[in-house]
């Protein structure tokens, strides 16, 4: 059998996929995968069947076949007989990508070893998502107690003692680390090797002075906080996203260098706990990669809450005077000094690759140390794959887990499956939250779409009015020709819950009319999606509840 990928023009729905699949089946094709969103069909043909026959079959269904590619089949690993190898699959790192990949490899019967130099579980459960979000929830509760928006309801909140919060956070982290990672090692029969791995050749790593070989490798070592080159920064006791979550006292003043999702989430956390917070960044506007309406809404929200924003800053130097940290910046040609008790550096993350000795393994890295992978998650060494933050793809644990599963299927099962990261939802857990999926308006235009958009202010959403939290926005981006939803962007309470429905709309090619015709539960934030769909050609302020 030979495997082919054919581009197909004209498919618009799953029914189109079925028509093409049936036509290919009728000529003897096997392992058929048709995707109208990616405009392609992937299938296998017997060696004596020319691909031109397949293209004619597609044409007969009134769709237009285009560029054709013969796909190089991945070699299936022969399992069971180790031969000259210690393991079928060695995974370096033990986070979300690693365990997802290990579990997938186990389905094929692979003999799997996981190498970890630190704590099992990776970033998300240990020092990222889980600890930060549990503290964010505590901060929200404290903020609500001090700033209840409902007239006549009086609550109070005193100074926050972080010690019990940190203990609760650590207990939760331990429980989840054990149940979702450590306990699975025995359940699946993985071999855990504690120590630092470095390659000694293309198929061998050394750990604790012992050399171990494998038929296939996965590198999933994650990333760590990056520190910018600001004069004086190395002489200052600054915090990172890891060390900040271990503070036992709430600082009176906190300065944050960097206003990405990490800086905003953690800055707002400590603002809610009682700190005077200043967020600082080089870019002239927050979230410059997002739609302007999203940037404007979150800027307004943070300003209304009393968080100090310094944008368009040039960082001249940083120094420490006793316990006070001083950041010298130039903004609009004027120099100012921002003083605080604690300084958080949140300017992105760098891949953990420096100690792996990748050059001897023939693994190429990019300018920031990220591992370069192809669409199959394979590195420049055909026996070595990589997944997760170490590749500098979308920095989400669910993306890492997805990549890890694909890598194992290709590396161990010979599936030859491509990564598909076209529809990745992202959430920033500020208050209000920020959630996006698909293309921004600018990205859509750059891709050649004729674009139509709707922008719905949050004060048009009944749930927001009930909550008395109306700073925010819903924005939908549609292909003007087909009116398919190609992007959705939300700033609102529970935006992270809302965005999943929008993700399905983008992934499965739903139209504006599909959203309009779907009943949305009243007094939910998700109703904003339907109202935004109505906003394409109606004034929702002139409609009664649930009308339209």
Buried (B, 14 or more C-beta within 10 A) or exposed (E): EBBBBBBBEBBBEEEBBEBBBEBBEEBBBEEBBBBBBBBBBBBBBEEEBEBEBBBEBBEEBEBEBBEEEEBEEBBEBEBEEBEEBBBBBBBBBBBBBBBBBBBBBBEBEBBBBBBBBBBBBBBBBBBBBBBBBBBBEBBBEBBBEEEBEEEEEEEEBEEBEBEEBBEEBBEBBBEBBBEBBBEBBEEBEBBBBBBBBBBBEBBBBBBEEEEBBBBBBBBBBBBBBBBEEBEBBEEBEBBBBBBBBEBEEBBEBBBBBBBBBBBBBBBBBBBBBBBBBBBBBBBEBBBEEBBBBBBBBBBBBBEEBEBBBBBBBEBBBBBBEEEEBBBBBEBEEEEEEBEBBBBBBBBBBBBBBEEBBBEEBBBEBEEEBBBBBEEBBBBBBBBBBBBBBBBBBBBBBBBBBBBBBBBBBBBBBBBBBBBBEEBBBBBBBBBBBBBBBBBBBBBBEEEEBEBBBBBBBBBBBBBBEEBEBBBBBBBBBBBEEBBBBBBBBBBBBBBBBBBBBBBBBBBBBBBBEBBBEEEBEEEBBBBBBBBBBBBBEBEBEEEEEBEB
